[in-house]
Amino acid sequence: MKSDPALALSAAAAVEHAIAHHKAGRSGRAERLYRQALAEQPDHSEAHHNLGIILLQGGRIDAGLDHFRMALQNEPGRDLYWLSCARGLLIAGRPAEASALLVDGAAQGMSGPAFDALIAQAWDTLSAAEGLPVAPASGEIDANSVEQLANTLCGGGRFAEAASLLRDALERDPPQPDRLLLNLGNVLTELGSLDEAADAFEQAIRINPELAEAHYHLGSVLSENGRVGDGFAHLMRRAELVYGACDPPRAKKPEPGHKVKHDREQHDYLTAKGIVATGKAALFHLGDGRRIDGFAVNPANVTPDLIADWRAAEPKMILIEDFLTQEALEQLRAYCAESTIWRRIYDAGYIGATPPDGFACPLLAQIADEIAGLYSDILDGYPFQYLGAFKYDSELSTGTNTHADFSAVNVNFYIAPDEANLDPETGGMLIWDVEAKDEAELRRFNSNGPALSAHLKSRGAKATRVAHRANRAVIFKSALFHKTDDCDFKEGYLNKRINVSLLFGQWADDA
């Protein structure tokens, strides 16, 4: 902004006199002259800067910082203004902000010994405040200490400060930049800066393509934000890196009987198919999970009548038969049978498969995308969030407890053959006509079964029994309380009850 030349001259004269008084220690008179200059020329950078110094020296720290920021905003090319503002932040006890400001300055070309010294001071102050050694005497970055300090800040809800800390460390050419980028991506995810988070994870993977955690977090960010196929590819890579290693992770404690039984039966099945050599230990194996040509989700089900039935339904639920095309159903069954992805153990006697463990093949990405497209009128624009599969032992499983889910809409379907189910009237799920009214109630009842039972009884809740049928889907509002029904299935590896559950939207979307 250009000022009137006469006013600019008057302001310049006022600043000149103010500087003389300032140097002579007459701070009060200097302050009045700086303010006079700013009244005539509000964008006078030197007046803002020098007034900021007087205010800071007089203990008026926040007011001084405001004037430093104005000087910097008006004239960002002067190192002095960056340094003064950073020093002011350190005096104010805000070393993370000082560090972030200096990193921004360095990115805009500011440099020199004073800059380096002040960055080191900011780091030392911040690390001392948190009780962690971040910057050793050599000036090198200790990546482990940076991670600890960032975690400490995040634990206190100070995510923006943690992001500034990590960016600062990365500017200083640290060892193990992949680890710091991974941490930065996680912090940015917490801040909701998802594009920046994805970029940080991608940078980490470029540096270290075998960093499994980066693949996991990038896969989650992408798949939950409209790029299911891309995200699932990273989740599959994570599974390969973790479980395909020469020395995969071992269970921390003895596995329960239903998991041991399942793994033995799967091993026998894979041995019979020639996938595992006779006498050899189990291996990491993924079946054929490629996309299929044409539709995986049967488009013939999506009719105006179905949409009308959904809109009129109370409680909000609807059944759909022949949900997948036959080719997709058979391929998904084979993938679930052959793939060593059943790694989640539940105390109620069932096991689960999740995307980071390999339940994220291209066919599943195709199914998720097609559900979102074909059933958009039912999903009402809610994006895909998550999916998982659950497998039940015929003798040892008791099924899930009654609960509601942290999402907007559930899509649940069954893939075990009908002949495996010994009681065709059961084996599916129960859905009550009562829903959690808010997130606090959902959390409370999900963790307190007796309280939820009393609540349902007091509301006179009625349950709808959805019987198990091969390739049947039930779509329902996630806030409705529901549970797995009693199951009575034949013995045998391929007879185990399996349901696949996809979640769309988040709880807040449906508030």
N, C-alpha and C positions, 0 to 999 in steps of 0.2 A: 504494500500500500504506500503510495507516494504522499508525502505531507506538503503542506504549503511551505514554500521556501522561507518565508518570514518566520513562521512558527518553528521550523527546523532550526533556523539560526538562533532564535531565542532559547530553544531547548538546549542547543549545543553550548550556548553561553552559560546556561544554568548548570549544566553538567560540569563544565570546566571549573566554575567556582566551587561546585560541590566537591570535586576531587581535591581541590586545594584544602578545603576545610577538613575533608576526610583524612588526608595525610597529616594534618596538624592536630588530629585527635578531637576535633569539634564535630562529633558524630551527629548531635542533634541538629545543628545548622546544616550539615551535609544532607541529612535525611530530608529536611524540608525542601532543599534545592532539588534533590533527585525527584521528589514527588511533584514539584512545580514543573520540572522538565517533562515528566510523564503526563501531567495534565494537559500540556501543550502538544506533546508528541507521544501517544500511548505505545508506539512500537519502538521506542528508543532502547535498543538492546543494552547498551552500556549503562544506562540509568537503571534499568531493571536489575542487571547483574550487581552493580555496586550497592544499590539499595538492599538487595538480598544479603550481601555481606554484612551490612550494618544490622539488619534485623536478626541474622543468625548470631552475630556476636552479642546481641542484646538478649538472647534467649528466646526470641520470637521465631522459632524454627520453622513451623509450618508456613508462616507468612513469607519468610525468606525463601523457602523452597518454591513457593508460587512464583516469585519474581525470577528465580534462577530458570524455572521452566519457561517463562515468557521470553527471557533472553535467548535461551536455546531454541525455542520455537521460531523466533524472529531471525536468528542468525546461527543456523546449525553448523556452519563451516568453521567455527572457532573452537579450538581445543579447550580453551580456558573455561568456556561455559559448560562443557561436558564435565570437566574436572570439578568445577565448583559445585555443580548440582550433585555429583556423586559424593563429594565430601560432605555436603549437607545431609544427604541420606544416611551416610555413616554416622554423623553426629546425632541424627534423629533415631539411631538404633535400627535402621532398616538396611542391613548389609546385602540381603538378597536383591532388593531393588537397585541398590548401588551397583552391584555386579551386573545385573541385567542392563542397566543404563550404559555401562562401559562397554559391554558386548555390542550393544546397538551402535555405539560410537565407533568402535573398531570396524564394524561392518560398513560404516559410512566413510572410512578412510582415516579416522583419527588414530594416531599412534605416537610412540615415543616413550622414553624412560618414565616420564611422569604417569602416563597411562598404565604402563606395566606395573609400576610400584603401587598405584592405587587399586588395580585389580587384585594384586596379591594381598593388599591390606583388607579389601572387602572379603576375600576368601578366608583370611585368617580370622577376621572378626566373626564371620558367619560360623565357621567351624568351631571356634572357641565357645560361641553361644550355645551350640548344640552338643558340645562335648566330644567332638570327633576330629581326628587329624586329617585334614583334607589336602593342604598344601605343604609338603615337607620342605626342609631348608633348600633342597636342590632346585626347587621351583617346579618340579615335575608333578603331574597330577596322579594321585593315588585313586585309581578307578573304583576300587572296592570301598574306600572311604566316601567317595562321592555318592555311590549307590546307597550307603548307609545313611548319609546325611539327607539325601533326597527322600528316602523311605521315612526318616524321622519327620521331615516336613509334611509329607503326605499323611502320615499318621495323625498329624494335628490339623488336617484339613487345609494345609497351606500349599495347594497344588501349583498355583501360579509361581510361588517362590521356588518350588522344586524344579519347575520347568526352566526358570531363569538360571538356576544353579547348573542344571545339566547342559543347557545351551552354552553357558560360560565355559564349562569344562571342555566341551567339544571344540570351542574356538581355540583352545590352548594345545591342540594336537596331542591328546592324551593317548596312553596305551589303552588297548581294549575299547576302541570307540564303538564297536558293535554292541557291547554291553550297555554303554551309556545311551546309545540310540534306542536300544530296546526299552530302557527305563524311561527315556523321554517320550517314546510312543505311548507307553502306559499312562504317563501323567497327562499327556495331551488327550488321551481317550477319556480320562476322568473329567477333563475340562470341557469336553464336547467338541474339541477341535479335531474332527475325525479325519479330514483330508490331510492335515499336518501330521497326525498320528500315523496314518498309512504311509506317508512319505518317510517318516523316521524308521518304521519297520522295514520298508523297502531298502533304505540305505544300509541298515544293519545286515540285511540278507545279502546285499551286494558285497559287503566286506567279508561276511562269513556265511556262505550259502548253507552251512550245516547247523546254523543256530536254530534249533527246533522251537524254542520259545518265541522267536520272532515270527516264524511261520504260523505258529498257533495264534498269536495276537493279530497278525495281519489277516489271517483267514477269518477270524471272528469279526473284525471291523468291516471287512469287505462283504461277507455273507449277510451281515445284519443291516447292511446299508445299500441294498439293491444289486450287489454283484455276487450272487450266490455261487455261480460256477467258478469264478476267479478265487473266491474265498475258500471254497471246498478244495480246490487244487492245493492250496497252501496247507489246509488241515490234513489232507492225505499225505503231503510231504512230511508234515510233523510226525504222523504215525509211523511212516517208514523210517525216519531218523531215530525215533525213540525205541521202537520195538524191533526194527530190522537190524539193530546194531549187534555186533558180535557178543556183547555182554549186556543184554536188555535189563531194565530195572526189575529187581526181585520184589516179591510181596513182603511187606514189613511184618506181617504176622501170618500164622497159618490160615489158609483159606477155608471157608465153611464148606460143609458137605455138598451143598447144591452146586457150588462152583467147581469143586473137585470132580464131581460126577459129570457135569457138563463137559469139562475139558477132556476127560477121559473118553467120553462118547464122541466128541468132535475129533479127537486124535484117531480113534478107531475108524471113523468115517473117512477122514483124509487119507489114512493108510490104505483103506480098501479102494480108494479112487486112484492110488498111486501118487498122491501129492506128497505124502510123507513116506519115506522108505521104511520098510518093516524093521522094527527094533530101534528106530531113531527117535530122539526127543522131538517134542512139538516145535514148530517153527512159526515165524511170522509169515502169514500168507493172506493175500487178498484175492478174492474171486473176480470173476468178470463183471465189472460194474460200469461198463461203457454205456453211453447214451444209446437209445434205440432210434431207428428211423420212424418217423411219424410220431403219433402221440403216445406218451406213457400213461397219462391220466385220460380216462375215457370221456371224450367230449359229448357223447350222446346223452349224458346225464343232465347236462346244464340246459334246462328248459325254463320258459317263463313260469310254468306251474311250480317248479322247484323253488324258484326265487320267491314266488308268492307265498308258498308254504313256510319258507324261512321267516319272512317278514311277519307272518301271522302267528308263528309258533310261540307258545308260552308253556313251559320255560323255553328259552331260545336254544333249540336243538333240532337237528334234522338227520335222517338216515339216508344213505345212498348205497345202492347195491352195484356190483361190478365197477368198483371205483377206478381201478387201474385197467388198462388193456391187458389181455391175456399174456402177451409177450412180456410186458413189463412185470407182471405179477410173477411169472415163472423165473425171470432173470433175477428179480429181487430175492425170491426164495433161495435160489442157488447161491447168490452172493452172501446172504445171511448164514447159510449152511457151511460154506467153504471158508469164509473169512474169519481169521482169529482176532475178532474185534470186540468180543464179549468180555470186557475188562472191568466194568462197574459192578460192584457187589452190593446188594441191598439185604438188610437183615431179615426182611420178610420172606426171603427164600427165592428171590428172582435176581436176574443179572441184566445189565444194560450195555448198549453200544452207543457211543457218542461220536460226533464228528472228529474231534482230535485223536480218537483211537482208531480211525479208519472208516467210520460210518458216514462217509462224505464222498462217495464215488460219484462220477458224472451222472449216472442214472438218478441218484437222489437229488442232485442239483436240478436235473430236468423235471423231476416230479414237483419239487418245491416251486420252480418257476411256472410250471403249467397250472398248478393249483392257484397261484397268485393271479394268473391271467384268466383262467376259465371261471373261477369263482370270485371274481372281483366285486360283483354285486353283493355277495354275502360277506366278503372280507371287508368291504367298505373302505378300500384303500389301505388297510393295515399291511405293513411290510412284513416279510418273513423275518423271524427272529431266531428260531432254533428248531432242531429236530433230534429225536433219539428213538431207539428201539428197545423193547423190553421182552425178555424171554423167561418163561416160567417153567419150573420143573413140575412134572405131573404129580409127584408125591410130596415134594418138600416146600412148595411155594404157598404163601398165603395172600399174596397180592398187596397192592398199595393201600395205605391208610386213606381215609376220607380227607380230601383237601381241595383247594382251589389253586389256580395257577396265576403266576405273575405275567399275564399276557392278556390280549383282548379276545382272540378266537382260537380254539383248539380244533385241529383236524386229526382225527385218530382213525386208523384203519388196521384190519387184521389180515394176516397172510397165511396162517396155518391152514391146511386142507380141512374141509368139513368132516371127513371121516376120522380125523384125529380127535374130535370133540365127542366125548361119550355122553354128554348131556346137552342137546341142541337148544335147550331153553335157557342155559346159563353160559358162563365162560367169557362174557363180554365186560360190561361195566354198568354201574349204577350211577344215575345222575339225579340229584335232588332238585327240587323246584325252589331252592333258596340259594341266594348268592351272597358273597362277602360284600358288605356295603362300602368298605373302604380298605386301604392297604393295611392299616393298623389291625383291623378285625381279621383280615386274611392271615396276617402273620401270627396273630394270637391263636386262632383256631387251628392253623396248620401245625402248630407245635404243641397243641393240647387236645388230644382226642376226646377225653371225657367231657371237657368244656364244649367242644363242638357237638358231641352227641346230645348234650343237654340243650344246647341252642336249637338244634334241629327239632328236637321233641317239643320245645316250647313254641316253636313256630308252626307246629303241625305239618312239618315237611313231608312230602311224598316223593318217593324215588321212582324213576322210570328205569326199568331193566332193559338194557340193550344186549340182546343175546349175541354170542359169537357167530359170525358167518364169514367164511372165506371171502376176502375182497369186499367186505362191507366197511363203509366209513360212517362215522358219526361226527358231525360238525356241531360245536356247541360253544356258548359263551364261556370263556375261561373262568369267570368269577363264580360260576355255579359249582357247588360242592359235588365232588364225584369220587369214585373209587373203583378199583378192579372188582369184578364180581367173582363169586366162587368158581373155581375151575376144576374140571374133571376130564383130563385128556389121557389118551393112550400113552403107555410107555414107549420109548424109542426116540432116538435123536431127532428124526425129522417130524415127529409128532408134537414137539413142544409148541406151546402157545406163544405167538409173537405178535405184538402190536407195535405199530410205528406211529409216533405222535409228533405233529408239527405245530409250532406255536407262531401266531401272527399278531403283530402289534404288541405294545407294552401296556401295563396296567394303567398308566397315566393317560394313554390314548383313549381309554374307555371310561374315564372318570366322568 
